[in-house]
Amino acid sequence: MTKSRILGSVAIAALIGAMALTPVASRASTPSSPAEQAATAELNRNILAANAAAEARSKVLEAQYQEQIRQQASQHEEQKRQWEQQQQQYLAQLKGNEANRDP
């Protein structure tokens, strides 16, 4: 009796499993309607256009960032050059003042 119950349960489980898989298989093999295909194609075009626009914006922002870095480096070098020049002038002034003090 127990053996027949187990076999009956296995048969029912197999039947339920087969019924559950049937709709998935039939859905996968059903071709899309022309309207669905057109909507999918339009969606794909929109996604591609959005991705292209985002890529273009990204490139513009990267170029702006690189230009800003270049300008800042140039400004830094100019400020460094000016500071060094002022240091030399200050040291020269100190030496001149010392020379004027010592007769």
C-alpha positions in Angstrom: 0.0 0.0 0.0 2.8 2.4 0.8 4.6 1.6 -2.4 1.5 2.4 -4.5 1.0 5.7 -2.6 4.6 6.7 -3.4 4.2 5.7 -7.0 0.9 7.6 -7.2 2.6 10.7 -5.7 5.5 10.5 -8.1 3.1 10.2 -11.0 1.1 13.2 -9.9 4.3 15.3 -9.3 5.5 14.3 -12.8 2.1 15.3 -14.3 2.1 18.7 -12.5 5.7 19.3 -13.6 4.9 18.5 -17.2 1.9 20.8 -17.1 4.0 23.6 -15.6 6.7 23.3 -18.3 4.3 23.2 -21.2 3.2 26.9 -21.1 6.9 28.0 -20.9 7.8 26.0 -23.9 4.8 27.2 -25.9 5.5 30.8 -25.0 9.1 30.6 -26.0 8.2 29.2 -29.4 5.4 31.7 -30.2 6.6 34.2 -32.7 6.2 37.9 -31.9 3.5 39.8 -33.7 4.6 42.5 -36.2 3.5 45.2 -33.7 5.7 43.6 -31.0 8.6 43.3 -33.3 8.2 47.0 -34.4 8.0 48.1 -30.7 11.1 46.1 -29.8 13.0 47.6 -32.8 11.9 51.1 -31.7 12.9 50.4 -28.2 16.3 49.2 -29.3 16.8 52.2 -31.5 15.9 54.5 -28.6 18.3 52.7 -26.3 21.1 52.9 -28.9 20.4 56.6 -29.4 20.5 57.2 -25.6 23.7 55.3 -25.2 25.3 57.2 -28.1 24.2 60.5 -26.6 25.5 59.5 -23.2 28.8 58.4 -24.7 29.1 61.8 -26.6 28.4 63.7 -23.3 31.0 61.6 -21.5 33.6 62.4 -24.1 32.8 66.1 -24.0 33.1 66.1 -20.2 36.3 64.2 -20.3 37.8 66.7 -22.8 36.7 69.6 -20.6 38.2 67.9 -17.6 41.5 67.3 -19.4 41.6 70.9 -20.5 40.9 72.1 -17.0 43.8 69.9 -15.7 46.1 71.3 -18.4 45.2 74.9 -17.5 45.6 74.3 -13.8 49.0 72.8 -14.4 50.0 75.7 -16.6 48.8 78.2 -13.9 50.7 76.3 -11.3 53.9 76.4 -13.3 53.5 80.2 -13.9 52.9 80.8 -10.2 55.9 78.6 -9.3 58.0 80.6 -11.7 56.8 83.9 -10.3 57.4 82.7 -6.7 61.0 81.7 -7.6 61.6 85.0 -9.3 60.3 86.9 -6.2 62.6 84.7 -4.0 65.6 85.6 -6.1 64.7 89.3 -6.0 64.2 89.1 -2.2 67.6 87.4 -1.7 69.3 89.9 -4.0 67.7 92.7 -2.0 68.9 91.2 1.3 72.4 90.9 -0.1 72.2 94.5 -1.3 71.1 95.7 2.1 73.9 93.7 3.8 76.5 95.2 1.4 75.2 98.7 2.1 75.6 98.1 5.9 79.1 96.9 5.8 81.5 99.7 4.8 
